[in-house]
Amino acid sequence: VSDNFSLFLGICSITARWGLFSCADKEGLSERFHEEFQKRKLIVRQSLCYQSDKKQSFVSVPLHAILDGVILGHSCIIKKEDISNLSMGAIRKSQITRSG
């Protein structure tokens, strides 16, 4: 399980190693991106919750573990307050914007 920011850090680590950033220490930069990627991945994995009953088993991922903000479309029926509540307050209403 990963989120977009974790994937971004992983890609930055690879591209830094290839020398695509203008930096004297490309290995050091790559390692720093990789460290941040590992930290973020660990945080997401620690947030997972395994649930099981007689018929099914699944892993739930809390919204606050993978989302930093939300953009709502013009025809969306969910409210900003609902998202804030579902994320246990980790996503504040000010982090949610409406498009259209």
N, CA, C and O atoms as a DFTB+ gen file, in Angstrom:
400 C
 N C O
     1  1       0.856      -1.177       0.000
     2  2       0.000       0.000       0.000
     3  2       0.894       1.229       0.000
     4  3       1.857       1.319       0.762
     5  1       0.564       2.150      -0.849
     6  2       1.337       3.384      -0.924
     7  2       0.403       4.512      -1.341
     8  3      -0.726       4.273      -1.769
     9  1       0.880       5.717      -1.213
    10  2       0.104       6.872      -1.656
    11  2       0.928       7.616      -2.702
    12  3       2.095       7.294      -2.925
    13  1       0.331       8.590      -3.327
    14  2       1.009       9.305      -4.403
    15  2       2.292       9.985      -3.946
    16  3       3.277      10.003      -4.684
    17  1       2.292      10.542      -2.742
    18  2       3.489      11.228      -2.265
    19  2       4.633      10.240      -2.060
    20  3       5.783      10.555      -2.366
    21  1       4.332       9.053      -1.549
    22  2       5.362       8.026      -1.384
    23  2       5.938       7.627      -2.736
    24  3       7.153       7.495      -2.884
    25  1       5.071       7.436      -3.718
    26  2       5.534       7.095      -5.061
    27  2       6.397       8.204      -5.644
    28  3       7.404       7.936      -6.299
    29  1       6.004       9.445      -5.405
    30  2       6.787      10.587      -5.870
    31  2       8.191      10.564      -5.263
    32  3       9.177      10.768      -5.971
    33  1       8.282      10.318      -3.963
    34  2       9.591      10.245      -3.306
    35  2      10.433       9.112      -3.873
    36  3      11.639       9.266      -4.061
    37  1       9.798       7.971      -4.147
    38  2      10.513       6.839      -4.733
    39  2      11.066       7.169      -6.111
    40  3      12.202       6.822      -6.434
    41  1      10.254       7.843      -6.923
    42  2      10.700       8.235      -8.264
    43  2      11.816       9.266      -8.180
    44  3      12.766       9.213      -8.961
    45  1      11.715      10.206      -7.242
    46  2      12.783      11.200      -7.063
    47  2      14.091      10.533      -6.663
    48  3      15.161      10.947      -7.111
    49  1      14.016       9.512      -5.833
    50  2      15.218       8.784      -5.430
    51  2      15.898       8.149      -6.635
    52  3      17.119       8.221      -6.773
    53  1      15.113       7.531      -7.501
    54  2      15.665       6.881      -8.692
    55  2      16.253       7.906      -9.654
    56  3      17.366       7.729     -10.151
    57  1      15.503       8.984      -9.918
    58  2      15.992       9.984     -10.869
    59  2      17.210      10.734     -10.341
    60  3      18.068      11.147     -11.121
    61  1      17.293      10.914      -9.024
    62  2      18.483      11.540      -8.442
    63  2      19.700      10.642      -8.632
    64  3      20.793      11.123      -8.931
    65  1      19.508       9.350      -8.458
    66  2      20.609       8.405      -8.653
    67  2      21.105       8.433     -10.098
    68  3      22.295       8.247     -10.351
    69  1      20.204       8.662     -11.035
    70  2      20.557       8.743     -12.450
    71  2      21.222      10.069     -12.807
    72  3      21.741      10.228     -13.912
    73  1      21.207      11.033     -11.864
    74  2      21.839      12.330     -12.109
    75  2      20.961      13.330     -12.827
    76  3      21.478      14.256     -13.451
    77  1      19.651      13.173     -12.761
    78  2      18.743      14.084     -13.457
    79  2      18.495      15.387     -12.695
    80  3      17.881      16.305     -13.240
    81  1      18.956      15.485     -11.454
    82  2      18.889      16.734     -10.697
    83  2      20.256      17.391     -10.765
    84  3      21.277      16.703     -10.758
    85  1      20.284      18.718     -10.831
    86  2      21.579      19.413     -10.853
    87  2      22.086      19.529      -9.416
    88  3      21.799      20.492      -8.706
    89  1      22.844      18.520      -9.019
    90  2      23.340      18.423      -7.643
    91  2      24.702      17.748      -7.678
    92  3      24.906      16.794      -8.428
    93  1      25.626      18.234      -6.877
    94  2      26.967      17.654      -6.865
    95  2      26.976      16.244      -6.270
    96  3      27.717      15.379      -6.738
    97  1      26.162      16.012      -5.248
    98  2      26.143      14.721      -4.565
    99  2      24.871      13.959      -4.920
   100  3      23.931      13.913      -4.127
   101  1      24.839      13.367      -6.104
   102  2      23.624      12.686      -6.548
   103  2      23.295      11.471      -5.698
   104  3      22.117      11.187      -5.484
   105  1      24.289      10.743      -5.207
   106  2      24.027       9.587      -4.334
   107  2      23.445      10.027      -2.998
   108  3      22.534       9.385      -2.476
   109  1      23.966      11.117      -2.441
   110  2      23.446      11.641      -1.176
   111  2      22.006      12.101      -1.303
   112  3      21.179      11.838      -0.430
   113  1      21.712      12.793      -2.402
   114  2      20.339      13.249      -2.645
   115  2      19.409      12.060      -2.831
   116  3      18.303      12.034      -2.290
   117  1      19.861      11.084      -3.596
   118  2      19.062       9.880      -3.823
   119  2      18.781       9.162      -2.513
   120  3      17.662       8.709      -2.275
   121  1      19.794       9.057      -1.666
   122  2      19.628       8.378      -0.376
   123  2      18.641       9.132       0.521
   124  3      17.849       8.513       1.232
   125  1      18.691      10.457       0.488
   126  2      17.772      11.268       1.306
   127  2      16.325      11.069       0.854
   128  3      15.427      10.905       1.680
   129  1      16.104      11.086      -0.468
   130  2      14.764      10.810      -0.986
   131  2      14.309       9.412      -0.570
   132  3      13.154       9.214      -0.194
   133  1      15.218       8.454      -0.642
   134  2      14.877       7.072      -0.288
   135  2      14.511       6.952       1.195
   136  3      13.578       6.231       1.547
   137  1      15.238       7.651       2.056
   138  2      14.928       7.635       3.494
   139  2      13.524       8.182       3.750
   140  3      12.758       7.603       4.521
   141  1      13.193       9.297       3.100
   142  2      11.862       9.877       3.268
   143  2      10.784       8.940       2.725
   144  3       9.706       8.818       3.307
   145  1      11.086       8.279       1.603
   146  2      10.166       7.295       1.029
   147  2       9.910       6.169       2.019
   148  3       8.761       5.773       2.214
   149  1      10.960       5.643       2.649
   150  2      10.821       4.548       3.614
   151  2      10.021       4.987       4.847
   152  3       9.190       4.230       5.349
   153  1      10.270       6.202       5.329
   154  2       9.522       6.713       6.488
   155  2       8.035       6.806       6.171
   156  3       7.188       6.364       6.947
   157  1       7.736       7.391       5.007
   158  2       6.329       7.570       4.617
   159  2       5.639       6.212       4.437
   160  3       4.494       6.035       4.853
   161  1       6.335       5.262       3.819
   162  2       5.781       3.934       3.596
   163  2       5.496       3.243       4.934
   164  3       4.471       2.579       5.084
   165  1       6.397       3.401       5.896
   166  2       6.205       2.802       7.219
   167  2       4.998       3.407       7.930
   168  3       4.222       2.689       8.561
   169  1       4.842       4.719       7.829
   170  2       3.700       5.390       8.457
   171  2       2.390       4.862       7.886
   172  3       1.444       4.594       8.627
   173  1       2.341       4.715       6.558
   174  2       1.127       4.202       5.922
   175  2       0.861       2.770       6.373
   176  3      -0.274       2.433       6.712
   177  1       1.886       1.928       6.382
   178  2       1.702       0.526       6.773
   179  2       1.270       0.383       8.227
   180  3       0.493      -0.514       8.553
   181  1       1.763       1.256       9.105
   182  2       1.377       1.186      10.510
   183  2      -0.074       1.618      10.714
   184  3      -0.683       1.296      11.734
   185  1      -0.618       2.338       9.755
   186  2      -1.997       2.813       9.857
   187  2      -3.021       1.784       9.398
   188  3      -4.220       1.950       9.625
   189  1      -2.553       0.726       8.755
   190  2      -3.477      -0.283       8.230
   191  2      -4.152      -1.048       9.363
   192  3      -3.569      -1.254      10.427
   193  1      -5.369      -1.455       9.116
   194  2      -6.121      -2.188      10.131
   195  2      -6.724      -3.440       9.498
   196  3      -7.543      -3.345       8.585
   197  1      -6.323      -4.597       9.978
   198  2      -6.842      -5.867       9.469
   199  2      -8.144      -6.191      10.182
   200  3      -8.230      -6.143      11.409
   201  1      -9.163      -6.524       9.380
   202  2     -10.462      -6.877       9.944
   203  2     -10.937      -8.172       9.314
   204  3     -10.708      -8.430       8.133
   205  1     -11.604      -8.981      10.126
   206  2     -12.058     -10.268       9.620
   207  2     -13.342     -10.678      10.328
   208  3     -13.539     -10.399      11.511
   209  1     -14.192     -11.336       9.587
   210  2     -15.360     -11.976      10.178
   211  2     -15.497     -13.353       9.531
   212  3     -14.577     -13.804       8.849
   213  1     -16.607     -14.016       9.729
   214  2     -16.759     -15.380       9.219
   215  2     -16.746     -15.463       7.697
   216  3     -16.349     -16.484       7.137
   217  1     -17.176     -14.401       7.025
   218  2     -17.317     -14.447       5.571
   219  2     -16.189     -13.767       4.809
   220  3     -15.904     -14.146       3.673
   221  1     -15.539     -12.769       5.408
   222  2     -14.541     -12.012       4.657
   223  2     -13.435     -11.463       5.552
   224  3     -13.615     -11.286       6.757
   225  1     -12.309     -11.204       4.941
   226  2     -11.180     -10.560       5.608
   227  2     -10.691      -9.437       4.707
   228  3     -10.641      -9.587       3.486
   229  1     -10.335      -8.324       5.307
   230  2      -9.832      -7.219       4.506
   231  2      -8.972      -6.299       5.362
   232  3      -8.996      -6.352       6.592
   233  1      -8.218      -5.461       4.678
   234  2      -7.389      -4.454       5.325
   235  2      -7.999      -3.102       5.010
   236  3      -8.244      -2.778       3.848
   237  1      -8.242      -2.321       6.037
   238  2      -8.775      -0.974       5.805
   239  2      -7.636       0.036       5.918
   240  3      -6.726      -0.115       6.733
   241  1      -7.709       1.053       5.092
   242  2      -6.714       2.118       5.077
   243  2      -7.399       3.413       5.488
   244  3      -8.237       3.916       4.740
   245  1      -7.076       3.967       6.639
   246  2      -7.704       5.222       7.069
   247  2      -7.350       6.358       6.103
   248  3      -6.208       6.464       5.657
   249  1      -8.331       7.204       5.785
   250  2      -8.091       8.316       4.871
   251  2      -6.936       9.198       5.310
   252  3      -6.141       9.636       4.479
   253  1      -6.832       9.463       6.610
   254  2      -5.806      10.392       7.067
   255  2      -4.393       9.865       6.842
   256  3      -3.438      10.640       6.896
   257  1      -4.237       8.568       6.591
   258  2      -2.909       8.000       6.373
   259  2      -2.393       8.243       4.966
   260  3      -1.183       8.252       4.737
   261  1      -3.305       8.439       4.022
   262  2      -2.848       8.558       2.632
   263  2      -3.241       9.863       1.951
   264  3      -2.765      10.139       0.849
   265  1      -4.098      10.675       2.573
   266  2      -4.547      11.908       1.935
   267  2      -4.016      13.128       2.649
   268  3      -4.016      13.191       3.878
   269  1      -3.561      14.099       1.872
   270  2      -3.154      15.384       2.438
   271  2      -4.187      16.464       2.134
   272  3      -4.211      17.506       2.789
   273  1      -5.025      16.221       1.159
   274  2      -6.057      17.173       0.764
   275  2      -6.974      16.532      -0.257
   276  3      -6.674      15.462      -0.788
   277  1      -8.084      17.179      -0.530
   278  2      -9.097      16.625      -1.418
   279  2      -9.644      17.741      -2.299
   280  3      -9.823      18.870      -1.844
   281  1      -9.910      17.417      -3.568
   282  2     -10.607      18.343      -4.456
   283  2     -11.953      17.713      -4.797
   284  3     -12.019      16.582      -5.278
   285  1     -13.016      18.456      -4.541
   286  2     -14.372      17.976      -4.819
   287  2     -14.871      18.569      -6.128
   288  3     -14.689      19.761      -6.378
   289  1     -15.492      17.758      -6.954
   290  2     -16.088      18.236      -8.198
   291  2     -17.399      18.959      -7.936
   292  3     -17.934      18.903      -6.829
   293  1     -17.915      19.636      -8.951
   294  2     -19.116      20.458      -8.793
   295  2     -20.372      19.641      -8.504
   296  3     -21.312      20.166      -7.906
   297  1     -20.415      18.375      -8.908
   298  2     -21.622      17.572      -8.675
   299  2     -21.460      16.592      -7.507
   300  3     -22.242      15.650      -7.375
   301  1     -20.462      16.809      -6.676
   302  2     -20.193      15.897      -5.562
   303  2     -21.224      16.099      -4.448
   304  3     -21.572      17.234      -4.122
   305  1     -21.711      15.000      -3.863
   306  2     -22.715      15.119      -2.814
   307  2     -22.123      14.999      -1.407
   308  3     -22.824      15.245      -0.425
   309  1     -20.850      14.626      -1.296
   310  2     -20.224      14.547       0.026
   311  2     -19.816      15.955       0.459
   312  3     -19.411      16.770      -0.369
   313  1     -19.924      16.233       1.737
   314  2     -19.614      17.556       2.258
   315  2     -18.189      17.587       2.801
   316  3     -17.625      16.552       3.157
   317  1     -17.617      18.783       2.858
   318  2     -16.282      18.957       3.428
   319  2     -16.230      18.416       4.859
   320  3     -15.255      17.782       5.262
   321  1     -17.280      18.674       5.604
   322  2     -17.339      18.217       6.994
   323  2     -17.301      16.694       7.081
   324  3     -16.684      16.137       7.989
   325  1     -17.966      16.012       6.128
   326  2     -17.961      14.548       6.107
   327  2     -16.543      14.011       5.921
   328  3     -16.132      13.074       6.607
   329  1     -15.796      14.611       4.986
   330  2     -14.417      14.161       4.748
   331  2     -13.561      14.412       5.974
   332  3     -12.757      13.563       6.357
   333  1     -13.726      15.568       6.590
   334  2     -12.968      15.888       7.794
   335  2     -13.272      14.890       8.911
   336  3     -12.368      14.442       9.616
   337  1     -14.544      14.551       9.062
   338  2     -14.932      13.589      10.099
   339  2     -14.412      12.189       9.794
   340  3     -13.925      11.502      10.692
   341  1     -14.511      11.756       8.528
   342  2     -14.041      10.426       8.147
   343  2     -12.535      10.269       8.307
   344  3     -12.041       9.165       8.535
   345  1     -11.808      11.374       8.188
   346  2     -10.355      11.311       8.341
   347  2      -9.940      11.576       9.783
   348  3      -8.758      11.766      10.068
   349  1     -10.905      11.588      10.687
   350  2     -10.674      11.829      12.113
   351  2      -9.968      13.164      12.346
   352  3      -9.117      13.286      13.226
   353  1     -10.337      14.158      11.542
   354  2      -9.801      15.506      11.705
   355  2      -8.425      15.715      11.097
   356  3      -7.891      16.823      11.159
   357  1      -7.837      14.679      10.511
   358  2      -6.507      14.824       9.921
   359  2      -6.560      15.693       8.668
   360  3      -5.584      16.368       8.343
   361  1      -7.689      15.682       7.962
   362  2      -7.872      16.558       6.808
   363  2      -8.835      17.656       7.235
   364  3     -10.020      17.415       7.463
   365  1      -8.307      18.850       7.334
   366  2      -9.136      19.976       7.754
   367  2      -9.952      20.493       6.571
   368  3      -9.584      20.291       5.414
   369  1     -11.046      21.153       6.874
   370  2     -11.904      21.685       5.821
   371  2     -11.133      22.640       4.916
   372  3     -11.432      22.738       3.726
   373  1     -10.141      23.347       5.465
   374  2      -9.360      24.299       4.665
   375  2      -8.475      23.583       3.634
   376  3      -7.999      24.219       2.694
   377  1      -8.248      22.262       3.796
   378  2      -7.446      21.505       2.856
   379  2      -8.288      20.949       1.717
   380  3      -7.766      20.288       0.819
   381  1      -9.571      21.212       1.749
   382  2     -10.490      20.685       0.741
   383  2     -10.953      21.837      -0.132
   384  3     -11.468      22.833       0.374
   385  1     -10.775      21.710      -1.426
   386  2     -11.211      22.754      -2.351
   387  2     -12.275      22.186      -3.275
   388  3     -12.357      20.977      -3.492
   389  1     -13.086      23.082      -3.812
   390  2     -14.139      22.673      -4.754
   391  2     -13.757      23.164      -6.140
   392  3     -13.304      24.297      -6.305
   393  1     -13.940      22.316      -7.123
   394  2     -13.698      22.718      -8.513
   395  2     -15.029      22.958      -9.201
   396  3     -16.029      22.324      -8.865
   397  1     -15.046      23.873     -10.163
   398  2     -16.258      24.099     -10.951
   399  2     -17.281      24.882     -10.289
   400  3     -18.340      25.129     -10.866
